[in-house]
Amino acid sequence: MAEETQISAHTSGDALIGTGIPAELADARGTIDNIDAALVHILAERFRCTQRVGHIKALHDLPPADPAREARQVARLRSLAEESGLDPDFAEKFLAFMVKEVIRHHEDIKAEYDEGARL
């Protein structure tokens, strides 16, 4: 059975869980934990899709990077970030990190195809 968290009420009306953390903080952290888990699952799905793209590019002898698309994506994500109240610079840096990793994967996939073609 999972360990239950005990909540005790204080005269100020605040509630603390057994660790002395306000219940409101624990709730907020629980929400963050759930969002983090969702982000991991979404990123995993995104990378499954980009792996497929890498194979398609390799099959058609297309380069791993597509600077024109990347520029369009930066503009698109910056706009989405602004609309969502997220720092556009942060969104751009996050996208750049993902794109760098995707390109690395695509280069690896291309190398595998090239090696297979030489055999």
C-alpha positions as a Markdown table, in Angstrom:
| # | Residue | x | y | z |
|---|---|---|---|---|
| 1 | Met | 0.0 | 0.0 | 0.0 |
| 2 | Ala | 1.3 | 3.5 | -0.9 |
| 3 | Glu | 2.4 | 5.7 | 1.9 |
| 4 | Glu | -0.2 | 8.2 | 2.8 |
| 5 | Thr | 0.6 | 11.8 | 3.5 |
| 6 | Gln | -0.8 | 13.2 | 6.7 |
| 7 | Ile | -2.0 | 16.8 | 6.7 |
| 8 | Ser | -2.3 | 18.8 | 9.9 |
| 9 | Ala | -4.2 | 22.1 | 10.3 |
| 10 | His | -2.6 | 25.2 | 11.9 |
| 11 | Thr | -4.3 | 28.0 | 13.5 |
| 12 | Ser | -3.4 | 30.3 | 10.6 |
| 13 | Gly | -5.6 | 28.1 | 8.3 |
| 14 | Asp | -2.6 | 26.8 | 6.4 |
| 15 | Ala | -2.1 | 23.0 | 6.2 |
| 16 | Leu | 1.3 | 21.3 | 6.4 |
| 17 | Ile | 2.0 | 17.8 | 5.3 |
| 18 | Gly | 4.1 | 15.5 | 7.4 |
| 19 | Thr | 7.3 | 17.0 | 6.0 |
| 20 | Gly | 6.5 | 20.5 | 7.1 |
| 21 | Ile | 5.8 | 21.6 | 3.5 |
| 22 | Pro | 2.6 | 23.7 | 3.1 |
| 23 | Ala | -0.1 | 21.5 | 1.3 |
| 24 | Glu | -0.5 | 24.3 | -1.3 |
| 25 | Leu | 3.2 | 23.9 | -2.2 |
| 26 | Ala | 2.9 | 20.1 | -2.3 |
| 27 | Asp | -0.1 | 20.4 | -4.6 |
| 28 | Ala | 1.7 | 22.9 | -6.9 |
| 29 | Arg | 4.7 | 20.6 | -7.0 |
| 30 | Gly | 2.4 | 17.6 | -7.8 |
| 31 | Thr | 1.1 | 19.5 | -10.7 |
| 32 | Ile | 4.6 | 20.3 | -11.9 |
| 33 | Asp | 5.5 | 16.7 | -11.6 |
| 34 | Asn | 2.5 | 15.7 | -13.8 |
| 35 | Ile | 3.4 | 18.3 | -16.4 |
| 36 | Asp | 7.0 | 17.1 | -16.4 |
| 37 | Ala | 5.8 | 13.5 | -17.0 |
| 38 | Ala | 3.6 | 14.7 | -19.9 |
| 39 | Leu | 6.5 | 16.6 | -21.4 |
| 40 | Val | 8.7 | 13.5 | -21.3 |
| 41 | His | 6.0 | 11.5 | -23.1 |
| 42 | Ile | 5.5 | 14.2 | -25.6 |
| 43 | Leu | 9.2 | 14.5 | -26.3 |
| 44 | Ala | 9.5 | 10.8 | -26.7 |
| 45 | Glu | 6.7 | 10.8 | -29.3 |
| 46 | Arg | 8.3 | 13.8 | -31.0 |
| 47 | Phe | 11.6 | 12.0 | -31.3 |
| 48 | Arg | 9.9 | 8.9 | -32.6 |
| 49 | Cys | 8.5 | 11.1 | -35.4 |
| 50 | Thr | 11.8 | 12.7 | -36.1 |
| 51 | Gln | 13.4 | 9.3 | -36.3 |
| 52 | Arg | 11.0 | 8.5 | -39.1 |
| 53 | Val | 11.8 | 11.8 | -40.8 |
| 54 | Gly | 15.5 | 10.8 | -40.6 |
| 55 | His | 14.9 | 7.5 | -42.3 |
| 56 | Ile | 12.8 | 9.3 | -45.0 |
| 57 | Lys | 15.6 | 11.8 | -45.6 |
| 58 | Ala | 18.2 | 9.1 | -45.8 |
| 59 | Leu | 16.2 | 7.1 | -48.2 |
| 60 | His | 15.8 | 10.1 | -50.5 |
| 61 | Asp | 19.4 | 11.3 | -50.0 |
| 62 | Leu | 18.3 | 14.5 | -48.4 |
| 63 | Pro | 20.5 | 16.4 | -45.9 |
| 64 | Pro | 20.0 | 15.9 | -42.2 |
| 65 | Ala | 19.5 | 19.6 | -41.6 |
| 66 | Asp | 16.9 | 21.8 | -43.2 |
| 67 | Pro | 17.8 | 25.5 | -42.3 |
| 68 | Ala | 14.8 | 27.0 | -44.1 |
| 69 | Arg | 12.3 | 24.8 | -42.2 |
| 70 | Glu | 14.2 | 25.4 | -38.9 |
| 71 | Ala | 13.9 | 29.2 | -39.5 |
| 72 | Arg | 10.2 | 28.8 | -40.1 |
| 73 | Gln | 9.9 | 26.7 | -36.9 |
| 74 | Val | 11.8 | 29.3 | -34.8 |
| 75 | Ala | 9.4 | 32.1 | -36.0 |
| 76 | Arg | 6.4 | 29.8 | -35.4 |
| 77 | Leu | 7.4 | 28.8 | -31.9 |
| 78 | Arg | 8.4 | 32.3 | -30.9 |
| 79 | Ser | 4.9 | 33.5 | -31.9 |
| 80 | Leu | 3.3 | 30.6 | -30.0 |
| 81 | Ala | 5.4 | 31.4 | -27.0 |
| 82 | Glu | 4.4 | 35.0 | -27.0 |
| 83 | Glu | 0.7 | 34.1 | -27.3 |
| 84 | Ser | 1.1 | 31.6 | -24.4 |
| 85 | Gly | 3.0 | 34.0 | -22.1 |
| 86 | Leu | 6.3 | 32.1 | -22.4 |
| 87 | Asp | 9.6 | 33.9 | -22.9 |
| 88 | Pro | 10.2 | 33.6 | -26.7 |
| 89 | Asp | 14.0 | 33.5 | -26.2 |
| 90 | Phe | 13.5 | 30.5 | -23.9 |
| 91 | Ala | 11.3 | 28.8 | -26.5 |
| 92 | Glu | 13.9 | 29.4 | -29.2 |
| 93 | Lys | 16.7 | 28.0 | -27.1 |
| 94 | Phe | 14.6 | 25.0 | -26.3 |
| 95 | Leu | 13.8 | 24.4 | -30.0 |
| 96 | Ala | 17.5 | 24.9 | -30.9 |
| 97 | Phe | 18.5 | 22.2 | -28.4 |
| 98 | Met | 15.9 | 19.8 | -29.8 |
| 99 | Val | 16.9 | 20.5 | -33.4 |
| 100 | Lys | 20.6 | 20.0 | -32.7 |
| 101 | Glu | 19.8 | 16.6 | -31.2 |
| 102 | Val | 17.5 | 15.7 | -34.1 |
| 103 | Ile | 20.1 | 16.6 | -36.6 |
| 104 | Arg | 22.6 | 14.5 | -34.8 |
| 105 | His | 20.2 | 11.5 | -35.0 |
| 106 | His | 19.6 | 12.2 | -38.7 |
| 107 | Glu | 23.3 | 12.2 | -39.3 |
| 108 | Asp | 23.6 | 8.9 | -37.6 |
| 109 | Ile | 20.8 | 7.4 | -39.6 |
| 110 | Lys | 22.3 | 8.8 | -42.8 |
| 111 | Ala | 25.6 | 7.2 | -41.9 |
| 112 | Glu | 23.9 | 3.9 | -41.4 |
| 113 | Tyr | 22.3 | 4.1 | -44.8 |
| 114 | Asp | 25.5 | 5.1 | -46.4 |
| 115 | Glu | 27.4 | 2.2 | -44.7 |
| 116 | Gly | 24.7 | -0.2 | -45.9 |
| 117 | Ala | 25.0 | 1.0 | -49.4 |
| 118 | Arg | 28.7 | 0.4 | -49.4 |
| 119 | Leu | 28.3 | -3.2 | -48.4 |
